[in-house]
């Protein structure tokens, strides 16, 4: 019983250890600024348009569903509050994280995996160069930064899409839609959304880097590592979202309470 449990928990411990090493190494000079800027631009380039396009139907679906539910309960004036808060607190950071993991994370994992099987990582270690500080830190920070920025984009696009479908398609009142949101929204809703995005991006970056540095043998192993990194990132993102949402709802009182 002990050996299988140890084998199962060892990768988890190594993943957390890599995350801690990234945090520590980020504050050690020299910081790879050029690599960080290049990786940030690359991740943004491959993730920005899919994030915006994916958020439109996501926000529209939330608005249409809430609009229909509130109509049945005779509370159509509260549609704006529910849909916008759902997009800001939940949909935008999750959509951003999924696209960052799928587009940017897979590219990071494939790059590091290819370097690993070509023994470039081992050569850097022999030369006394830290692969974590040189390669991993810029990529993880780039994904966290991109997630922060794209979360704002996803929020704006999602809210605009929800407004269009609720007001234009379902015949809602523009003033009521905005007033309902303003009556219960608070600055902490935006802050927790951005915090989620940063943590999700950081988590996706660490997972991608870990699988890239520890791929199965051979070129096929790199492809398997990429698939595993995306799946693991998705699972961790939803788990973190549950934890953060629970803490937020318990610690931050609703507006007007």
C-alpha positions as CSV (number, residue, x, y, z in Angstrom):
1,X,0.0,0.0,0.0
2,X,2.8,2.4,0.8
3,X,4.7,2.0,-2.4
4,X,1.8,2.8,-4.8
5,X,0.8,5.8,-2.6
6,X,4.4,7.0,-2.7
7,X,4.6,6.7,-6.5
8,X,1.3,8.6,-6.8
9,X,2.3,11.4,-4.5
10,X,5.9,11.9,-5.7
11,X,4.9,13.8,-8.9
12,X,2.6,16.0,-6.8
13,X,5.4,16.9,-4.5
14,X,7.8,17.6,-7.4
15,X,5.2,19.8,-9.0
16,X,4.8,21.9,-5.8
17,X,8.5,22.0,-5.4
18,X,8.9,23.4,-8.9
19,X,6.3,26.0,-8.2
20,X,8.2,27.1,-5.1
21,X,11.5,27.1,-7.0
22,X,9.9,29.4,-9.6
23,X,8.7,31.9,-7.0
24,X,12.2,31.9,-5.3
25,X,14.1,32.1,-8.6
26,X,12.0,35.0,-9.9
27,X,13.6,37.2,-7.3
28,X,17.2,36.1,-8.0
29,X,19.3,38.1,-10.5
30,X,19.8,38.1,-13.3
31,X,16.2,38.2,-14.5
32,X,15.7,37.1,-18.1
33,X,13.8,40.2,-19.3
34,X,14.2,39.6,-23.0
35,X,13.0,36.0,-22.7
36,X,10.1,37.2,-20.6
37,X,9.0,39.8,-23.1
38,X,9.3,37.3,-26.0
39,X,7.3,34.7,-24.2
40,X,4.6,37.2,-23.1
41,X,4.2,38.3,-26.7
42,X,4.0,34.8,-28.0
43,X,1.5,33.6,-25.4
44,X,-0.6,36.7,-26.0
45,X,-0.5,36.3,-29.7
46,X,-1.7,32.7,-29.6
47,X,-4.3,33.2,-26.9
48,X,-5.9,36.6,-27.3
49,X,-8.2,36.0,-30.3
50,X,-9.4,32.6,-29.1
51,X,-10.1,34.0,-25.7
52,X,-12.3,36.8,-27.1
53,X,-14.1,34.5,-29.5
54,X,-14.7,31.9,-26.9
55,X,-16.0,34.4,-24.3
56,X,-18.8,35.8,-26.6
57,X,-20.9,32.6,-26.7
58,X,-20.0,31.9,-23.1
59,X,-21.3,35.3,-21.9
60,X,-24.3,35.0,-24.3
61,X,-25.2,31.6,-22.9
62,X,-25.1,32.9,-19.3
63,X,-27.2,36.0,-20.2
64,X,-29.8,33.9,-22.1
65,X,-30.1,31.3,-19.4
66,X,-30.4,33.9,-16.6
67,X,-32.8,36.0,-18.6
68,X,-35.1,33.1,-19.1
69,X,-34.9,32.0,-15.4
70,X,-35.5,35.5,-14.1
71,X,-38.5,35.9,-16.5
72,X,-40.1,32.8,-15.1
73,X,-39.7,34.2,-11.6
74,X,-40.8,37.7,-12.5
75,X,-37.4,39.2,-11.7
76,X,-36.2,40.3,-15.1
77,X,-34.7,43.5,-13.7
78,X,-32.1,41.4,-11.9
79,X,-30.7,39.8,-15.1
80,X,-27.9,42.2,-15.4
81,X,-26.7,41.6,-11.8
82,X,-26.6,37.9,-12.2
83,X,-25.1,37.6,-15.7
84,X,-22.4,40.3,-15.2
85,X,-21.3,38.9,-11.9
86,X,-21.2,35.4,-13.3
87,X,-19.0,36.6,-16.1
88,X,-16.7,38.7,-14.0
89,X,-16.2,36.3,-11.1
90,X,-16.4,32.9,-12.9
91,X,-16.6,32.8,-16.7
92,X,-13.8,35.3,-17.6
93,X,-11.0,33.9,-15.4
94,X,-11.9,30.3,-16.3
95,X,-12.1,30.9,-20.0
96,X,-8.8,32.8,-19.9
97,X,-7.1,30.0,-17.9
98,X,-8.4,27.3,-20.3
99,X,-7.2,29.1,-23.4
100,X,-3.9,30.0,-21.8
101,X,-3.4,26.3,-20.8
102,X,-4.5,25.0,-24.2
103,X,-2.6,27.4,-26.4
104,X,0.3,28.8,-24.4
105,X,0.8,25.9,-22.0
106,X,1.0,23.3,-24.7
107,X,3.6,25.4,-26.6
108,X,5.7,25.8,-23.5
109,X,5.5,22.1,-22.6
110,X,6.4,21.1,-26.2
111,X,9.4,23.5,-26.2
112,X,10.8,22.4,-22.9
113,X,10.1,18.8,-23.7
114,X,12.0,19.0,-27.0
115,X,14.9,20.6,-25.2
116,X,14.8,17.9,-22.6
117,X,15.0,14.9,-25.0
118,X,17.7,16.7,-27.0
119,X,19.6,16.9,-23.6
120,X,19.8,20.7,-23.8
121,X,18.5,20.9,-20.2
122,X,21.2,18.5,-19.0
123,X,23.9,20.4,-20.8
124,X,22.7,23.7,-19.1
125,X,23.0,22.0,-15.7
126,X,26.5,20.7,-16.5
127,X,27.5,24.3,-17.4
128,X,26.1,25.6,-14.1
129,X,23.1,27.3,-15.7
130,X,19.8,26.9,-13.9
131,X,17.2,25.8,-16.4
132,X,14.5,27.0,-14.0
133,X,15.8,30.5,-13.8
134,X,16.8,30.7,-17.4
135,X,13.8,29.0,-19.1
136,X,11.0,28.2,-16.7
137,X,10.7,31.5,-14.7
138,X,10.2,33.7,-17.8
139,X,7.6,31.4,-19.3
140,X,5.6,30.9,-16.1
141,X,5.6,34.7,-15.4
142,X,4.7,35.3,-19.0
143,X,1.6,33.1,-18.7
144,X,0.6,34.7,-15.5
145,X,0.9,38.2,-16.9
146,X,-0.9,37.3,-20.1
147,X,-3.7,35.7,-18.1
148,X,-4.1,39.0,-16.1
149,X,-4.4,41.0,-19.3
150,X,-6.6,38.6,-21.2
151,X,-8.9,38.3,-18.2
152,X,-9.8,42.0,-18.6
153,X,-10.4,41.4,-22.3
154,X,-12.6,38.4,-21.6
155,X,-14.6,40.4,-19.0
156,X,-15.3,43.2,-21.4
157,X,-16.2,40.9,-24.4
158,X,-18.3,38.7,-22.2
159,X,-20.3,41.5,-20.6
160,X,-20.8,43.1,-24.0
161,X,-22.0,39.8,-25.4
162,X,-24.4,39.3,-22.5
163,X,-25.7,42.8,-22.8
164,X,-26.4,42.4,-26.5
165,X,-28.2,39.1,-26.1
166,X,-30.2,40.1,-23.1
167,X,-31.2,43.6,-24.3
168,X,-31.5,43.0,-28.1
169,X,-32.4,39.4,-28.4
170,X,-34.6,39.0,-25.3
171,X,-36.0,42.5,-25.3
172,X,-34.6,43.5,-21.9
173,X,-34.3,47.1,-20.6
174,X,-30.8,48.6,-21.0
175,X,-31.2,50.8,-17.9
176,X,-32.4,47.9,-15.7
177,X,-29.6,45.7,-16.9
178,X,-26.9,48.2,-15.9
179,X,-28.7,49.4,-12.7
180,X,-29.1,45.9,-11.4
181,X,-25.3,45.2,-11.8
182,X,-24.4,48.5,-10.2
183,X,-26.6,47.8,-7.2
184,X,-24.7,44.7,-6.0
185,X,-21.3,44.9,-7.7
186,X,-18.2,46.0,-5.8
187,X,-14.5,46.5,-6.5
188,X,-13.6,43.2,-4.8
189,X,-15.4,41.3,-7.6
190,X,-12.9,42.7,-10.1
191,X,-10.0,42.1,-7.8
192,X,-10.8,38.5,-7.1
193,X,-11.3,37.9,-10.8
194,X,-7.8,39.3,-11.6
195,X,-6.4,37.3,-8.7
196,X,-7.9,34.1,-10.1
197,X,-6.5,34.8,-13.5
198,X,-3.0,35.3,-12.2
199,X,-3.1,32.2,-10.1
200,X,-4.6,30.1,-12.9
201,X,-2.0,31.4,-15.4
202,X,0.8,30.7,-12.9
203,X,-0.6,27.2,-12.2
204,X,-0.9,26.4,-15.9
205,X,2.7,27.6,-16.5
206,X,4.1,25.5,-13.7
207,X,2.3,22.4,-14.9
208,X,3.4,22.9,-18.5
209,X,7.0,23.4,-17.3
210,X,7.0,20.4,-15.1
211,X,5.7,18.0,-17.8
212,X,8.1,19.6,-20.3
213,X,11.1,19.0,-18.0
214,X,9.9,15.4,-17.2
215,X,8.6,13.9,-20.5
216,X,8.4,10.2,-21.2
217,X,11.2,8.9,-23.4
218,X,11.3,9.7,-27.1
219,X,9.6,12.2,-29.4
220,X,6.2,10.5,-28.7
221,X,6.7,11.2,-25.1
222,X,6.7,14.9,-25.7
223,X,3.3,14.7,-27.3
224,X,2.0,12.7,-24.4
225,X,3.5,15.2,-22.0
226,X,1.7,18.1,-23.8
227,X,-1.6,16.2,-23.6
228,X,-1.1,15.5,-19.9
229,X,-0.1,19.1,-19.1
230,X,-3.4,20.4,-20.6
231,X,-5.6,17.9,-18.8
232,X,-3.8,18.4,-15.4
233,X,-4.0,22.2,-15.8
234,X,-7.8,22.0,-16.5
235,X,-8.4,19.9,-13.4
236,X,-6.3,22.2,-11.2
237,X,-7.9,25.3,-12.5
238,X,-11.4,24.1,-11.7
239,X,-10.2,22.9,-8.2
240,X,-8.5,26.3,-7.5
241,X,-11.6,28.1,-8.7
242,X,-13.8,26.2,-6.2
243,X,-11.4,27.0,-3.3
244,X,-11.0,30.7,-4.2
245,X,-14.8,31.1,-4.8
246,X,-15.6,29.5,-1.5
247,X,-13.1,31.7,0.4
248,X,-14.3,34.8,-1.3
249,X,-17.9,34.2,-0.5
250,X,-17.1,33.5,3.1
251,X,-14.6,36.3,3.7
252,X,-16.1,39.2,1.6
253,X,-19.6,40.4,2.7
254,X,-22.0,41.2,-0.1
255,X,-22.6,44.8,-0.9
256,X,-25.2,46.4,1.3
257,X,-25.0,43.7,4.0
